[in-house]
């Protein structure tokens, strides 16, 4: 019995390469009938910017404001609404977008609000937020900005430590979250017995990725295999050692 020949031509061959490359991270890559293009060599790095989050703070859009009554370090927020009553699905993505701001004080406010949501928000509301939260994280990471990547990873670490119960559910989103971090991971891998080091990358980013992945695997519970599969799809050369989980 002969093998069935592959469909020719591949579907989507006339699409632009940036559309083709997106298929590599979807089920279409496994169907072996779609053109997934070739990996892009050039990376467009977007700088830190004036975020929409900053504008919305100025307009007083959010149910919190900075509390100036005590010490300024760390930043504390005064909430006008009980946190459990806040619309997490609307607020969380905008806070993630705030991590892309060029002004450190704006970023600190966004981080403080995220931590408050994690500490005082119901777990079920956080779980329901995962689809839009993941999309917001992807939107931030496609800037290919080292500082933004670091900020996002630190938030993910906070999620692991403050709300470990989210682990089994977030396991299904790890591929989408980490696929844009693979560049930084590979930039620090060994190549022909020599360390490839790009001085434009932070030397702690590789370790930060490794730390966050291990934490996410540790809290994945009965979805450990799902978490492992999605990590391997996003970071193909990442070595998972269950003895360290």
C-alpha positions in Angstrom: 0.0 0.0 0.0 1.6 3.3 -1.1 1.5 6.4 0.9 -1.0 9.0 0.0 0.7 11.9 -1.8 0.6 15.3 -0.2 -1.8 17.8 -1.6 -0.1 20.0 -4.2 0.0 22.9 -4.4 -0.2 23.8 -0.7 -3.1 25.9 0.4 -2.5 29.6 0.9 0.7 29.8 -1.2 -0.3 33.2 -2.5 -0.8 34.7 0.9 1.9 37.2 2.3 4.6 35.6 4.4 3.4 37.2 7.6 0.1 35.4 7.2 1.8 32.2 6.3 4.1 32.3 9.4 1.1 32.7 11.7 -0.1 29.3 10.6 3.0 27.7 12.2 1.4 28.3 15.6 -2.1 26.9 14.7 -3.6 23.6 14.0 -3.0 24.3 10.3 0.7 23.5 10.8 -0.2 19.9 11.7 -2.5 19.4 8.8 0.4 19.3 6.3 -1.7 21.0 3.6 -1.0 24.7 4.3 1.9 26.8 3.3 3.5 28.0 6.6 6.2 30.1 4.8 9.7 30.4 6.1 10.9 31.9 9.4 11.5 35.6 9.2 15.2 36.6 9.7 14.5 40.2 10.3 12.7 41.2 13.5 11.1 44.6 13.9 11.7 45.9 17.3 9.2 48.4 18.5 10.3 50.9 21.2 8.5 51.7 24.4 5.7 54.1 23.8 3.0 56.3 25.2 0.3 53.7 26.0 -3.4 53.9 25.8 -3.4 53.0 29.5 -1.6 56.3 30.3 -4.2 58.3 28.4 -7.0 56.5 30.2 -5.4 57.2 33.6 -5.3 60.9 32.7 -9.0 60.7 31.8 -9.9 59.1 35.1 -11.3 56.0 33.3 -10.2 53.4 35.9 -11.8 52.4 39.2 -8.5 53.2 41.1 -6.1 56.1 41.6 -2.7 56.3 43.1 -2.8 56.6 46.9 -0.5 59.5 47.9 -1.2 59.3 51.6 1.8 57.1 52.6 5.1 56.0 51.2 5.5 56.2 47.5 7.5 53.0 47.4 5.9 50.6 46.6 3.1 52.3 44.8 -0.3 51.8 46.4 -3.7 52.3 44.8 -7.0 53.5 46.2 -9.8 51.6 44.6 -13.2 53.2 44.1 -14.9 49.9 43.5 -14.6 46.6 45.3 -12.1 44.6 43.3 -14.3 41.5 43.1 -16.9 43.7 41.3 -14.4 45.0 38.7 -14.8 43.8 35.1 -11.6 41.8 34.8 -12.1 41.1 31.1 -11.9 44.8 30.3 -9.4 45.9 32.8 -6.7 43.2 32.7 -5.8 43.6 29.0 -5.5 47.4 29.4 -3.2 46.9 32.4 -1.0 44.6 30.3 -0.9 47.2 27.5 0.3 49.6 30.2 3.4 47.5 30.6 4.5 48.8 27.2 4.7 52.5 28.3 8.0 54.4 28.2 7.3 56.2 31.5 8.3 54.0 34.5 5.7 55.5 36.8 2.9 54.5 34.5 4.3 50.9 34.4 4.5 50.8 38.2 0.8 51.8 38.4 -0.1 49.1 35.9 1.9 46.5 37.9 0.3 47.6 41.1 -3.2 47.2 39.7 -2.3 43.8 38.3 -1.1 42.6 41.7 -4.2 44.0 43.4 -6.4 42.1 41.0 -4.4 38.9 41.6 -4.4 39.2 45.4 -8.1 40.2 45.8 -9.8 39.0 42.7 -11.8 35.7 42.7 -10.0 32.9 41.0 -13.0 32.1 38.7 -12.9 35.7 37.3 -9.2 35.4 36.6 -9.8 32.1 34.8 -12.5 33.6 32.7 -10.1 36.4 31.7 -7.5 34.0 30.3 -8.4 34.3 26.6 -8.3 38.1 26.5 -5.3 38.2 28.9 -3.4 35.9 26.6 -4.2 38.0 23.6 -3.0 41.1 25.4 0.2 39.4 26.4 0.8 38.4 22.7 0.1 41.9 21.6 2.7 43.2 24.0 5.3 40.6 23.1 5.1 41.1 19.3 6.8 44.4 19.9 10.0 42.3 20.2 11.1 44.7 23.0 13.4 43.2 25.6 12.1 45.4 28.4 8.4 44.6 27.6 9.3 40.9 27.6 10.9 41.2 31.0 7.9 43.1 32.4 5.4 40.5 31.0 7.5 37.6 32.5 7.5 39.3 35.9 3.7 39.6 35.8 3.5 35.9 34.8 5.7 35.1 37.8 3.3 37.1 40.1 0.4 35.1 38.6 2.2 31.8 39.6 3.0 32.9 43.2 -0.2 34.8 44.0 -2.8 32.6 42.2 -1.4 29.1 41.8 -4.9 27.8 41.4 -5.0 29.2 37.9 -2.3 26.7 36.8 -4.4 23.9 35.2 -6.4 26.4 33.2 -3.5 28.6 32.0 -1.7 25.4 30.8 -3.9 25.5 27.6 -2.6 29.0 26.8 1.2 28.5 27.2 1.9 28.0 23.6 0.4 31.3 22.6 2.1 33.1 25.6 5.6 31.8 25.0 6.0 31.5 21.3 7.1 35.1 20.9 9.7 34.5 23.7 11.5 31.7 21.8 13.8 34.2 20.1 15.2 35.3 23.5 15.5 31.8 24.7 17.4 30.6 21.6 19.7 33.7 21.7 21.4 32.3 24.8 21.8 28.7 23.6 25.1 27.0 22.9 26.1 27.0 19.3 29.1 25.0 18.1 30.4 24.8 21.7 30.4 28.6 22.0 27.9 30.7 23.8 26.0 33.0 21.5 25.5 36.2 23.4 23.8 39.3 22.0 24.7 42.3 24.2 21.4 43.9 23.2 19.6 41.2 25.1 19.4 41.2 28.9 21.5 38.4 30.3 18.8 37.6 32.8 16.0 37.1 30.3 16.9 33.5 29.5 16.9 32.7 33.2 13.7 34.5 33.7 12.0 32.5 31.0 13.3 29.3 32.5 12.1 30.3 36.0 8.6 31.2 34.9 8.2 28.0 32.8 9.2 25.9 35.8 6.7 27.8 38.0 3.9 27.3 35.5 4.7 23.6 35.2 4.7 23.3 39.0 1.2 24.7 39.3 -0.3 22.9 36.3 -1.7 20.1 38.4 -3.6 17.5 36.5 -2.8 19.4 33.2 0.9 18.9 33.5 1.1 17.0 30.2 -0.9 19.8 28.5 1.5 22.4 29.9 4.5 20.4 28.8 3.2 19.9 25.3 2.4 23.6 24.8 5.8 24.7 26.2 7.5 22.3 23.8 5.5 23.8 20.9 6.5 27.3 21.9 10.1 26.6 23.0 11.1 23.6 20.9 14.6 23.2 22.5 13.4 23.7 26.1 14.4 20.7 28.2 11.7 19.7 30.7 13.0 17.8 33.7 10.1 16.5 35.8 12.6 16.0 38.7 12.8 19.8 39.1 9.0 20.3 38.9 
